[in-house]
């Protein structure tokens, strides 16, 4: 299963599932990261500790752990 | 505007507006444009996040606009979200203005949909119209108003367009009866809503809100609506219907979480609205936006951190170099004030209380105002341009190792200057646990007031050539201890799953001078007011403890001796001796003697104990207390050579090491502790910190003392 953290810089993906607990899921959804949302990876901090993604017009920073909970597929 | 209007209750032509929006939509800018000359801006604080209230008159209406903290949704994640939601649910207000960023309609509408459930009158302000036009985005506001059944007005807070229309609309909406907003969901949800509505209609359920609104809230598992209906007789029949309905919706969305299902419902409704009302004129495909270009430099994997460190270095240079100039003025002003006021007071005790206690105590707080202003301007700049989020992005990897958050960096570095603004700047941490943990370790970053103690001791025991390095080692080891303490706290008191790091990286924006002026002004006034009143009290208390009880006879006999003394040096010697005896017999001295057994295992005598205890009032007094206790008189500073000599002669090296370790770790000064307590949100946190820092200081000093002894010093 491909996860958001596995994506390369510049890659565009679609969200399949959020494996997060309730709170984190709410948090992600409030940022527009939900099923069927399209995400592009913009930047990666050294050693992929944090990544910056683009959802719609919003740029969001995610820690590697959280990005590892988001199942995606390439589009 | 009259004074009495400000406090008047809600009357017929008074409109109370709650201003709500997601972060970074220009709400504060809008509030400034609306009230245009901001007639009265006052902060009334929530727990730690302030709501701002603005009052102004327009035509025959008195407006009260409450600027609520920006929030993405109504979850319980941040203080902002809680403050905003609690206000909207529990307080009295007439109308909501929902501020929306026109360039990012779809995301902003998510909050709008949640606001509908408040069932209040509402107006939508489509802000940043100017930016939207620049980006070729055309929003059809009339059509959008029609679709949502809520007036949508295009405004630009920056260009001040549409403001008049917005206020007029608020008045019209306020005058008319409430309109039900239109929100159309998928077939499954609509069907189930209809089910519940028809049930409520059948039983003629009495309610203020519309049946549809109640049904929606029930389906969304709104706690309040549940609590209300739970006590009604119809509940027994309603409950099974609800369970069935929820199952149906969850099945439809292929999830077991009704909130997730509704989030998808909202998202698709919003997508629908955006598709209807937004026209993107020129589609600039695959062209990097300016923000993305800047980001590729500022958060570059290699250059990102050096650039940041350079900016921080610049800020701290400014803070302390530029701040030193007005600090001199303030210092001499309070010196002059003390002399001038002192001259008018004849009673010795009163004179001492006012001049040595009150004026010098308050002066010590006011002294740091320039530093604080510069630091706050810098932080406001970093924040309002959007750079702060990038800092968190860059540093989160490192800080996360110690259980901290990327944004913890700012308060921690600020702590090297003064703990008070550091505690205050910890507000940038949006999550409670992250903020508390950061608050607890700020005092490990040695503040400026502790520098004189370090300089004195480094100078006393090391040659000038290496004293600087010793100083550096003291600072670094303090910071390292802080990080270790964070890790320890994270593994014990703050145990539990890591807080997630999901954060918006806002667009880069040029900061608004007006807005920065506002933030800095209100924060500075808050500092002066709160810290000022408490330090005044603390200063007088310490003054009292170190001056009383008076021994009249001793006083007299010394006065006589001093008069008889021939040379000036003899006089000073006698004066110092009197001060020494007085201090030894004062309440503070007694406390020192009493607590000596506690400090014995650390190799500290009662004089050092008193100096440490006095340091709780303010770290600045540690050196002067040592000076008085070692009979040198009041006028001592760290560059005084004779004090260095005396310390070298009287204090064993191992004891000095233990003393420095205690200074590094133990409780920050009184004013800082007050601010800490306020920022942490309760007196219990003060006791936690007191216990934590005291135990840590004691254990570390004990170890340092005995290791130094073992090493043969």
Interface residues (C-beta under 8 A of the other chain):
Chain A: X18 X20 X22 X23 X24 X25 X26 X27 X28 X29 X30 X31 X32 X33 X34 X35 X36 X37 X42 X43 X44 X45 X46 X47 X49 X50 X52 X56 X57 X58 X59 X60 X61 X62 X63 X65 X66
Chain B: X72 X73 X75 X76 X77 X103 X104 X106 X107 X110 X257 X259 X260 X263 X264 X267 X291 X292 X295 X296 X299 X301 X302 X304 X389 X392 X393 X394 X396 X397 X400 X406 X498 X500 X501 X502 X503 X504 X505 X506
